[in-house]
Amino acid sequence: MNTYVLEAGGECLVVDPGCCSLDEVLESLGCRRVVIAVTHGHFDHTAGVDCVKEQWRGLLAAHPQEPVVALASAEIGRAWGFSVEPQKSAVDLKLVEGSHLSIGPLSFHVYHMPGHSPDHIVLYSPEASIAFTGDLVFAGSIGRVDLPGSDPNAMAASLKRLVAILSPETRILPGHGPETTLARELEYNPFLRDPELVFDS
């Protein structure tokens, strides 16, 4: 999965820390304040939350349902044979529909877009023309809707909202795979062209 680090004005945003080995990157960027944002609580996106929060005294920003999803996800991970410990960190900044997350001069709009998981959010900065989409949409595909807590109806609705909100040139930074743009996905991603295909996936 993808972990992103964005630096702006000496503040750093760490999105979906799937591992702990971020010290070198954060030090090289001269991070004075660290905010950890998770798009959703699945263990591959949150495995590094506790150590980054502890080592950098970071603030955890997530949807209020994220700890519940993270706990359930850790149990599922262990059932699948992964060595996963439940996330201990509490949410410091609650990211709900309509809230904003500021990093230096940048402001990210928060959109609650469930479907892949009930706590799933998208962070979108119109000024920077970037969107962290987690496992909502990938280059050429979308996140799974056959996991515990997934909802195909909610996924289809979230995909329609995403298309209506983002500008075509927006860089989409997904939770897995290469980055893309909304314009590219509208041309090549069948699920964005027709969200009803979610029910056939």
C-alpha positions in Angstrom: 0.0 0.0 0.0 1.0 3.6 -0.3 2.1 6.0 2.5 2.4 9.7 1.6 4.3 12.4 3.4 3.5 16.0 2.5 5.5 18.9 3.8 4.2 22.5 3.9 5.5 25.3 6.0 7.5 23.0 8.3 4.4 21.0 9.0 4.1 17.4 7.7 1.1 15.3 6.9 1.6 11.6 7.0 -1.3 9.8 5.2 -1.9 6.1 5.9 1.3 5.1 7.6 1.5 1.4 6.9 4.9 1.0 8.5 7.1 2.6 11.1 10.2 3.4 9.1 9.5 7.0 8.3 12.1 8.7 10.6 14.6 9.4 7.8 12.0 11.0 5.5 10.5 13.1 8.3 13.9 14.3 9.5 15.0 15.2 6.0 11.9 17.3 5.5 12.6 19.2 8.8 9.1 18.4 10.2 8.3 20.5 13.2 4.7 19.3 13.5 3.3 16.0 12.3 -0.3 15.1 11.6 -1.1 11.5 10.9 -4.2 11.1 8.7 -5.7 7.8 7.9 -8.3 7.3 5.1 -9.7 4.3 6.9 -8.8 1.8 9.6 -7.7 -1.3 7.7 -4.5 -2.6 9.2 -2.4 -2.2 6.1 -3.1 1.6 6.3 -2.6 2.0 10.1 0.2 -0.4 11.1 2.6 2.5 11.6 0.2 4.8 13.4 1.3 4.1 17.0 5.0 4.3 16.4 4.9 7.5 14.3 2.6 9.1 16.8 4.8 8.2 19.7 8.2 9.0 18.0 7.0 12.4 16.5 4.4 13.3 19.1 2.0 13.5 16.1 -1.7 14.1 16.1 -3.9 11.4 14.8 -6.6 12.6 12.5 -9.3 10.2 11.4 -13.0 9.5 11.2 -14.6 8.8 14.6 -15.4 5.3 13.5 -11.8 4.5 12.6 -10.7 2.9 15.9 -13.6 0.5 15.7 -12.7 -0.4 12.1 -9.0 -0.7 13.1 -9.8 -3.1 15.9 -11.9 -5.3 13.7 -9.4 -5.1 10.9 -6.6 -6.3 13.2 -8.6 -9.3 14.2 -9.3 -10.1 10.5 -5.6 -9.7 9.8 -4.6 -12.2 12.4 -7.2 -14.6 11.0 -5.5 -14.3 7.6 -2.1 -15.1 9.2 -0.8 -11.5 9.5 0.9 -10.5 12.8 -1.2 -7.5 13.6 -1.5 -5.6 16.9 -4.6 -3.5 17.5 -4.0 0.2 17.2 -3.7 1.8 20.6 -3.7 5.5 19.6 -6.8 7.5 20.2 -8.1 9.9 17.5 -7.0 13.5 18.3 -8.7 15.3 15.4 -12.0 13.9 14.3 -12.4 14.2 10.5 -16.1 14.2 9.5 -18.0 15.3 6.5 -17.5 19.0 6.0 -14.5 19.5 8.3 -11.1 20.7 7.2 -7.5 19.7 7.9 -4.8 22.4 7.7 -1.2 21.7 7.0 0.9 24.8 6.7 -0.8 27.0 4.1 -2.8 24.1 2.6 -6.3 23.2 3.6 -7.9 19.8 2.9 -11.6 19.3 2.7 -12.9 16.2 4.3 -15.5 14.0 2.6 -16.9 10.9 4.3 -17.1 8.4 1.4 -17.9 4.9 2.8 -18.2 1.8 0.7 -14.9 0.1 1.1 -15.2 0.6 4.8 -17.7 2.5 6.9 -15.2 5.1 8.2 -13.6 5.8 4.8 -12.7 9.5 4.1 -11.2 11.4 1.2 -8.9 14.4 1.7 -9.1 17.0 -1.1 -7.2 20.2 -1.5 -8.6 22.2 -4.5 -5.7 24.7 -4.2 -3.0 22.0 -4.6 -5.3 20.0 -6.9 -4.6 16.7 -5.0 -6.9 14.1 -3.4 -5.9 11.3 -1.1 -8.5 8.7 -2.0 -7.4 5.7 0.1 -9.1 2.6 -1.2 -12.1 4.3 -2.8 -10.6 4.5 -6.2 -7.4 3.3 -7.8 -5.8 3.7 -11.3 -8.2 1.7 -13.4 -10.1 0.1 -10.5 -11.7 0.6 -7.1 -11.4 -0.8 -3.6 -13.0 -4.1 -2.6 -16.6 -4.3 -1.5 -16.6 -7.9 -0.3 -14.9 -7.3 3.1 -16.6 -7.1 6.5 -18.1 -3.6 6.8 -18.0 -3.0 3.0 -21.2 -1.8 1.3 -21.6 -1.8 -2.5 -24.5 0.7 -2.4 -22.4 3.1 -0.4 -19.4 2.6 -2.7 -21.5 3.4 -5.8 -22.8 6.6 -4.1 -19.3 7.6 -3.0 -17.9 7.2 -6.5 -20.6 9.4 -8.0 -19.9 12.1 -5.3 -16.1 11.9 -6.1 -16.7 12.6 -9.8 -19.0 15.5 -8.9 -16.6 17.1 -6.4 -13.1 16.8 -7.9 -11.9 18.9 -10.8 -10.8 16.8 -13.8 -7.1 17.8 -13.4 -7.0 16.6 -9.8 -4.1 14.3 -9.0 -5.6 11.2 -7.3 -3.2 9.7 -4.8 -4.6 6.2 -4.0 -4.0 3.7 -1.2 -2.5 1.2 -3.7 -0.9 1.4 -7.0 0.2 4.4 -9.1 -1.2 7.9 -8.9 -3.6 9.0 -11.6 -6.0 11.9 -12.4 -9.7 12.2 -12.4 -9.7 12.9 -16.1 -7.7 9.7 -16.8 -10.1 7.7 -14.6 -13.1 9.1 -16.3 -11.7 7.9 -19.6 -10.3 4.5 -18.6 -11.8 3.4 -15.3 -15.1 1.6 -15.9 -16.3 2.1 -12.3 -16.1 5.8 -12.6 -17.8 5.9 -16.0 -20.6 3.7 -14.5 -20.6 3.3 -10.7 -23.4 0.7 -11.0 -20.7 -1.8 -12.1 -19.8 -2.0 -8.4 -22.7 -4.5 -8.1 -21.1 -6.8 -10.7 -17.6 -6.7 -9.2 
